[in-house]
Amino acid sequence: MSNTNKNTMYIVVAALVIIIVIVGVGAYVFLGGGGGGGNGNGGGETIYTMGNATSLRYTVNMTTADITGTYMFAGKNLGTGDLLLRVDANPIVDDATTYSYLFYAGNQTSYNNATGTWAQGDFTTDWATYSGMFEGYIAHNEDWMTGDGDIEYTDAGNNIKVYDIEINPTLADSLFQAM
């Protein structure tokens, strides 16, 4: 074999090796290897936000016509059929009373407390109101992550402030029990 043919063969083999390496690395990264993880942080770990948290706690002030209602939400097992939700509300319509609601999505039961005593609630009616609020604030602020500031915006004429946000806090089961 002549030197020209050997050199051509070495060039072809080197080119094939380079192509195979590039394709292999590309496939590895595309399939989630190499620490890229597809989440933009380069480290492979999941960055939790309000939108992908498994538990959440936050407070909302809703102000209409200079009257503020306060809603404290705590949710556990988010993204599952076993969501536990607690809402402590001092709504705009009644500044003097704090209402507490407990929801168990798994068995569709709820409890409420406005008088100091827990009572069985109307799951369907209360769930429609409070889970909608809870999920609505999460959807509006889904990219918020630990370290970001308070969230303030206007929605349907209401001034909204979302604050004291905790992503994936450890929430005791007793927080969701009617006592």
C-alpha positions in Angstrom: 0.0 0.0 0.0 1.4 3.4 -0.9 1.9 6.2 1.5 -0.8 8.2 -0.2 -3.4 5.4 0.3 -2.3 5.0 3.9 -2.6 8.7 4.6 -6.0 8.8 3.0 -7.1 5.8 5.1 -5.9 7.5 8.3 -7.7 10.6 7.4 -11.0 8.7 6.7 -10.6 6.7 10.0 -9.9 9.9 12.0 -12.9 11.7 10.4 -15.1 8.7 11.3 -13.8 8.7 14.9 -14.6 12.4 15.2 -18.1 12.0 13.8 -18.8 9.0 16.1 -17.6 11.0 19.1 -19.7 14.1 18.2 -22.8 12.0 17.6 -22.3 10.0 20.8 -21.8 13.2 22.9 -24.8 14.8 21.3 -27.0 11.8 22.0 -25.8 11.6 25.6 -26.6 15.2 26.3 -29.9 15.0 24.4 -31.0 12.1 26.5 -30.3 13.9 29.7 -26.8 12.9 30.6 -23.8 15.0 31.3 -25.4 17.1 34.1 -27.3 19.4 31.7 -30.6 17.9 32.9 -32.5 20.3 30.6 -33.3 22.7 33.4 -30.8 25.4 32.5 -28.8 25.2 35.7 -26.0 23.1 34.3 -25.8 21.0 37.5 -28.4 18.4 36.9 -30.3 19.1 40.1 -34.0 20.1 39.9 -34.7 23.8 40.6 -38.0 24.0 42.5 -40.4 26.8 41.8 -44.0 27.4 42.8 -45.0 25.6 39.6 -43.3 22.3 40.4 -43.2 22.2 44.2 -44.5 19.2 46.0 -45.5 21.2 49.1 -46.1 24.9 49.4 -46.9 27.6 52.0 -47.7 31.2 51.1 -49.8 34.2 52.1 -51.9 36.5 49.9 -53.2 39.9 50.6 -56.1 40.9 48.2 -57.0 44.5 48.4 -60.2 46.0 46.9 -61.4 49.5 47.6 -58.8 49.9 50.4 -60.1 46.8 52.2 -57.6 43.9 52.5 -58.4 40.3 52.8 -55.6 37.9 53.9 -55.4 34.2 52.8 -52.8 31.8 54.1 -52.4 28.7 52.0 -50.6 25.5 52.8 -50.6 22.5 50.4 -49.0 19.1 50.7 -48.7 16.3 48.1 -49.1 18.8 45.2 -49.4 17.2 41.8 -51.0 14.1 43.2 -54.6 12.9 43.9 -53.8 13.0 47.6 -53.5 16.8 47.9 -54.0 18.1 51.4 -54.9 21.8 51.5 -55.3 24.2 54.3 -56.7 27.8 53.9 -56.9 30.3 56.8 -58.9 33.2 55.4 -59.7 36.7 56.8 -61.6 37.6 53.6 -62.5 41.1 52.3 -66.2 40.6 53.0 -65.8 40.0 56.8 -62.8 41.7 58.5 -63.8 40.4 61.9 -63.7 36.6 61.3 -61.0 34.2 60.3 -62.2 31.1 58.5 -60.2 27.9 58.3 -60.7 25.2 55.7 -59.1 21.7 55.4 -59.4 19.7 52.2 -58.5 16.1 51.6 -58.7 15.7 47.8 -58.1 11.9 48.0 -61.4 11.2 49.6 -63.1 14.5 48.8 -63.8 15.6 52.4 -63.5 19.0 53.9 -63.8 20.7 57.2 -64.3 24.3 58.2 -64.0 26.4 61.3 -65.3 29.9 61.8 -66.5 29.6 65.4 -63.7 27.8 67.1 -65.1 24.3 66.3 -64.4 22.2 63.3 -67.4 21.0 61.3 -67.8 18.8 58.2 -67.8 21.1 55.1 -69.3 21.0 51.7 -66.3 19.7 49.8 -67.6 20.5 46.3 -68.6 24.1 47.0 -65.6 25.0 49.2 -63.1 23.1 47.0 -64.3 25.0 43.9 -63.5 28.3 45.6 -60.4 27.7 47.6 -58.5 25.1 45.4 -59.2 27.5 42.5 -57.6 30.4 44.4 -54.7 28.2 45.5 -54.0 26.8 42.1 -54.6 30.2 40.4 -51.9 31.9 42.5 -49.5 29.1 41.7 -50.2 29.2 38.0 -49.7 33.0 37.9 -46.4 32.8 39.8 -45.2 29.4 38.6 -41.6 30.5 38.0 -41.1 32.1 41.4 -38.3 30.4 43.3 -36.7 30.7 46.7 -34.8 34.0 46.9 -37.1 35.9 44.6 -39.0 38.9 46.3 -42.6 39.3 47.1 -45.0 39.2 44.1 -47.3 42.2 43.5 -49.8 42.6 40.7 -53.3 43.7 39.8 -55.9 41.1 38.8 -59.6 41.9 38.0 -59.3 45.2 39.9 -57.8 43.6 43.0 -54.3 44.5 44.2 -52.6 41.2 44.9 -49.5 40.6 47.1 -48.1 37.1 47.5 -45.5 36.8 50.2 -43.9 34.5 52.9 -43.6 31.9 50.2 -42.0 28.6 51.2 -41.2 26.0 48.5 -41.2 22.4 49.7 -41.4 23.1 53.4 -41.9 20.2 55.7 -45.6 20.5 56.7 -46.7 18.4 59.6 -49.7 16.2 59.1 -51.3 17.9 62.2 -51.6 21.1 60.1 -54.3 19.3 58.0 -56.2 17.8 60.9 -59.5 19.1 62.3 -58.9 19.1 66.0 
